Amino acid sequence: MSKISATALGTQPIGPLLVKQAVPASIGILVMSLNVLVDSIFVGNWIGALGIAAINVVLPVSFFIAALGMAIGIGGSSIISRALGAGEHEKATTTFGNQIALTVLITVSMAALGLYFMEGIIPAFGGQGQIYPLAKTYYTIVLYGVPFLGLCMMGNTVIRAEGKPKFAMVAMIIPSVGNLLMDYVFIYVFDWGMAGAAWATTGGYLLCFVYVAYFFLSKNASLKPRFKHFVFKKSIVSEIGALGFVTLARQAATSITYLIMNSLLFSMGGEALVAVYAIVGRMLMFALFPVFGVTQGFLPIAGFNYGAGNMQRVRESINTAILYASALATLVFIGLMVFPEAITALFLSSKNADPETMALNAYVLENTPAAMRWVFAATPIIALQLIGAAYFQAAGKAIPALLLTLSRQALLFIPLVFLLPMWLGTIGVWLAFPISDLLATLITGYFLRREIKRFFS
């Protein structure tokens, strides 16, 4: 991090500083989400609802492996932010070197295991019936590119920790734009079908990796690890693991959620209900990008000032981030409540010569809007939960960060999604989302308030 960037994180007014950090992060998350969204729209219109369902089956596996890189990135970046705030540049550089070595080792190993056990993994995640052959094609190709995505996710968090949010934004834009162009060429022009969608996604990952590597090799980066920094240091690897496990656990919970939802919905309504959830899942990843952007922008500010011992600025950053994220979440909520039919229509074409595909598409178009409204019903309040959990991660407090993160996606949601359908049927599946959001927000609010009273009064 340059001296100017360090001074900015520690001295600039929190509101404008959060905007400077959050806007590039939001844009980056937005366009990166387009990787999945564009695939879904192209595949839905040119292949059909089964194609969208196939992508939904593959995503939790590929994203979990990529999340290993993100976990290492966020865990290490918390250390880097605090080290830079305390003036410990050598520790920051060593942390980055250890991050690179860990990411390569773990993501390559996991991708290899994912390919080896492919025949069992795809059906377990809902790739059954007519979905299986499409999911297998997409899965095989995408997993070859996932280690590059893991390196990109790791590098992106470090770029942001260096105080270079615009470079981090560009790193996230490049794969989305590349994927968009390659989707058109490979699916529409070359008529490669699911293989085309998969190669477009993998090509986007490769483009992102090239840019991230260029950044760290250029003069823009201040962290320049040498060979000695790639040698694992036990204390740093342990802290990366403890803090990164929070992110990894969150993504693991997301992957488990996809597994449970795909299997549960397939048993309740076959391929059609899996396709409904596939569209809702796309919006869960896409629609909340400004809220996630504020959360990402908040992390380096809170981490830097916590490391510098400036607790008043940490508290101000918490309050400001919750305010901004809540306002944005409310706008997202309004849009999803008013326009779910129009949003659903983007994913599917009502014109198809195949009667079976037309019938499936019609079912999805009819049932997705109601599901979307239920799933996003508690959106206006989730900012408190996200920022609260992020604070504990930024402060290096791994255990409360982990528990608060898991409260929403695993500890509460998974029991609810099994229990509610027993009495309410399909609507019980969708109701599990807002109820778990509400309960997790109340729990996070309690712990965050207690933390503020103990350390910020």
N, C-alpha and C positions, 0 to 999 in steps of 0.2 A: 504494500500500500504506500502510495506517495505520502509525503508529509502533509500536503494540502488535503488529501482525502481523510487522513487521520484527524486533522484539525476540524474538518467539517463534521465528522461523526460525533466529535466531542464538544463542539461549540455552536454549530448552526442551530437556529430555532427548530424545535422538533417538528412542527407542522410542515413547513416547507421542506425540511430534510426528509421526512417520511414520504412526502409526495415524490421527491426526486428519486428515492429508492424504490417506491412502490409502483410508480407508473411504468418504468422499464420492465420491472418484474411482471406486472399485470399484462403488458403487451406481449412479453415473452411467453408467459403461460397461455395466453389467448392463442397465439399463433402455433405454439407447440400442441395445444389441444386440437388444433385443426388437422394434425397428422391423423388422429383417430376419426374426427368428425368428417373430414373430406373422404377418407376411405369409406366410411359408412354411407355417405350420400352417393358416391359413385357406385359402390357395390350394390346399394339398395335399388338404385334406378336402373342399373345395367345388368345386375345378376338377380336381385330380388331379396326378399326378407330372409331367406335362408343364408344368403351371403353375409348379411349383417349379424345374424345369429352365430355364424362361424367365427367372425372376428371377435365377437363377445366371448367365445369359448377360449380363444388364444390369448386375449389380452391379460388376464390375471397371471398367466405363466410368464409371458415375456416381460410384463411390467414388474413382476416380483424380482426377476433377475436384474432388470435395469435399476430397480429400487435399491439393490445392494450397493450400486454405485452412488445413488443419491444419499443413502444412509451414511456411507463413508464420507461423502462430501459434506453433508450437514453436520455430522458429528465432528469432523475435522475442522470445519469452518467455524464452529463455535469456539474451538481452541484457538484458531488463528485470530479471530476477532478479539478475543480477550488478551491474547499474547501481544497483538499489535497495540491494543489499548494500554498495555503495561510496558510497551517499549521493548518487548522480547522478540526481535526479528528472527534470530537464529532458531528459536523454538517454532515460530510460525513456518519457516522454511522446512525444517525437519518434519513437521506435521504434514505438509503438502507432499513431500517425497514419500512418506509412509502411506499416504492416501493413494497415490498412484500405484504403488506396488501392491497394496491390498486389493484395489479395484481390479487390476489385471488378473491377479491370482484367483479371486473369488468368482468374478463374472464369467470368465472363460471356463472354469470348472463346472459352474452351475449350468451354463448353456450346453456343455457336453453331456451332462447328466440328463438334462431335459430332452435332448435329442435321442439319447439311448433308451429312455423309458417312455418315449412318445406314445407307443401303442396303448399304454395304460393310462397316461395322463389325460389325453384328449377326451375319452369317454367319461373319465371321472369329473371333468369340468363341464359336462353337459354336451359334449360333442357326440351325440347319439343320433341314430336314425339317418335321415337325409342330410343332417348337418355334418356328419363325420368326414366324408371325402373332401368337402370344401375346407373344413377346419384343418385337416391334415396338410393340405397344400399350403395354406397360409402359414401354419405353425412352422413347418420345416424351413421355409425360406427366411422368415422373420427372425428365428432364433440364431441364425448365423450372424445377424447384424446386432443382436442385443448387447454383446460385450462393448461394442463401440458406443451404443447408447448409454451404457453404464458409465463409461469414461466421460462422456459428454455431461451427464448429470452431475458427476462428481466435480468436474472442472468448472461447471457453471456456478456452483455454490461458492467455490473458491474465488472466482472472478468477482462475485458480488461481495465477498468478505474483504477483498482488496479495495473496495470502494469504487468499483467500475461497473455500475449497474447497466450502463448503455451497452457495453461490450457483452454483458451477460444476456441482454435482450436480443442482440443480434445473433448470438449463438443459438438462441431458441427459435428465432425467426427462420434461419437458413434451412433447417430440415423440413419445416412446414411448407415453405415456398417450393423447395425441391420436390417434396412429396406431391404437392398439388400438380406441378408440371408433369412429373413422371406418371402420376395416376392417369392423366388425360392421354398421354402417349401410350402407356403400356396396356391400359384397359380399353380405351375407346379406339385408338388408332391401330394398335397391334392386336387387339382382341385376345389378350392373354388371360382374361378372367381373373380368378382369385390369385393366380400366380403373378399377374400384373400388379394387383394391389399390394401383394407382399414384397415384390421387388422395389416398388415405389417407396414403401415404408423403409426398407433396408437401405435403399439409396439415400434417403433423407438422413438416416443415422450416420452414414459415412461422410456426407457433406458436413454435418455438424462436428464430427470428430476432427476433420481437417481444419476447420476454423478454430476450434478450441486449442488444438496443438499449435497453430500459427500464433495465437494470442500469447501463449506462455513462452514461445520461442522468440517473440518480438520484444522490443523495448517497452511495450505497454505494461508488461507484468513486472512486479518488483520481487516476487517469489521465484527464485531461480535455483531449484534444487540441483545439487551435484550428486555424484555417485554415493557419497557417504550418507546422504539424506534418504536414500532408498532402503537402507538397512533398517530393519524393524527395531524400534525402540519400545521396550515393553510398556513403559508408563504411558507413552503416547498412544500406542495401539489399544491399550486397555481403555483409555478415555474415549478414543474414537469409537470403540466398540460399545461402550456404555451409553454414550450420547447418540450414536448412530442407530443403536438398537431401537430407539424410540421411533425413528422414521421407518426402519425396517419392519417393526412390529405393526405400524400403521398400514404399510403396504401389504404385509402378510394378512392382516385382518381384512383388507380390501379384497385380496385374492381369495381368501376363504369365503368371504361374502359372495363373490361371483360363483364360486364352486357350489355353495349351498343354494343360492338363488337359481342358478341354471338347472341344477338337479331337481330342486323342489318344484319349480315352475314346469319343467318338462313332465314331471309325474302328474301335475295338476291339469295341464292343458297342452302338452306336446310342444312341437316346434314353434307354434304361434305365440304362446306365452313367453317363451325364451326370446323371441324376436321383439316382443313388447318391452321386456326388461332391457334388451340390448339398446334400444333407443333411449329409454330412461337413463340407462347407464352412461350413454354418450353425453347426455345433458348434465349428469352429476359431475362428469369430468370437465365439461366445457363451460357451463353457465356461471359457475362460481369463480371464474378466473380473476375478477377484480378483488374478491375477498382473499383469495390465496395470494394475490399479488401484494396486498397490504401486509399479510402475514410474513411473506418473504422479505419485504422491505423493512419490516419491524425487527427481524432477527439480528442483522449486523449492528443496528443502532443500539438495541438493548444489550447485546453481547459486548460491544466496545465500551459502552459507558459502565456496564457492570464490572468489566475488567479494570476500568480506570477508577472505580470506587465512587462514581458520580450517581448516587442512588436517586437523587431528585430528578435527574434527566431520565433515568430508567422508568420511574413512576409516570412521568409526563408522557413518555413514549407509549406506555401501556394504555393510558387513558385516551390518547390521541388515536392510536391504532384501533381500539375498540370502537370509538366514535366513527371514524372513517369507514371501517369495515362494515359496521351495522348499517350505515346509510346506503352503502353499495349493495349489501345483501337484500335490503328492502326493495331497492329498484329491480334487482334480479327476480325477487319474489313476485312483484307486480307483473313483470313481463311474462313469467311462466304461468301465472294464473289467468291472464287475459288471452294469451296466444298459443295455448298448447296444441290446438288443431293445426294451425299454420306451421308450427315447428315440426310436428309429426309428418306433415305432408312433404316436407323437404327431403325426407329420407326414402320415400317410396314413390314409385310411379304407378298410377292407376291404369296405365295402358300397357297391356302385355298379352301376347297371343296365347300364352299358356294358361288355361283355365284354373289349374291347381295353384299356380303362382298368384293369379289374380285374386282367388278366394283367400289365400293366406294374407296377401297384402291388405285386402279389404278388412279382415279381422283386426290386423295390427293397427290400421288407420282408425278404426272405430274405438278400440279399447285403450290405446296408449294415452290419449289426453287425460282421462280420469286418473289413470295411474300416476301420471306426471304431477297432477295437482296434489294428490295425497303425499307423494314422496317429498315434495318441496314445501309442504305446509308449514314447517317450522323454520324455514330459511332465515327470516329476519333476526332470529336470536342466536344463530350459530357463531357469530363473530366473537362473542365473549368466550365460547368454548375453544375456538381456534387460537385466538391471541393468548388466552390464559395458558394453554398447553405449550404454546411457543415460547412464552416467557421463561418457563422452567427449563426448557431446552437451551435457550440462549444463556441462561445463568449457570449452565453446567449441572443442573439438578436432575439427574437422569431418572431416578425412580418416580418422583411425582409427575414428571413429563410423560413417562411411559404409561403410568396408570391413567392419567387424564386422557391421553391419546386413545388408549384401548377402551376407555369407558364408553365412548360413542360408537365405535365401529365393531367392537367384539363383545365386551362384557355385558352390554345392554341389548344391542341389536340382535345378536345371534339367538339368545333365549326367546326374545319377542317374536322373531320370525318363525320359530317353531311352534310357539304357543298360540298366537293370535289366529292363524289360519284354522286351527282346530275348532274355533267357535265362529269365525267370521268368513272363512273361505278365502278366496283370492284377495279380497279387500284387506284382510288381515295382514297379508304380506306387505302391501303398500303402507299400511298404518304403522308398521314396525319402524319405518324410517323417521317420521316426525316425533313419535313418542320417545325413541332413543335419543334424538337430538335434544328434546326438551329436558329429559332427565340428566343427560351428560352436561348440558349447560348449567343446570342448577348445581351439580356437583363441582364443576370447575369454578363457578362463581364463589362457592364457599371456600375452596382452598386458596383461590387468588386473594380473596378478601383477608383471609387469615395471614397470608404471606405479607401483604401490604402492612397490616397492623404490626407484625413482628419486626420487619426490616426497613420500613419506609416512613414510619411515624417520627 
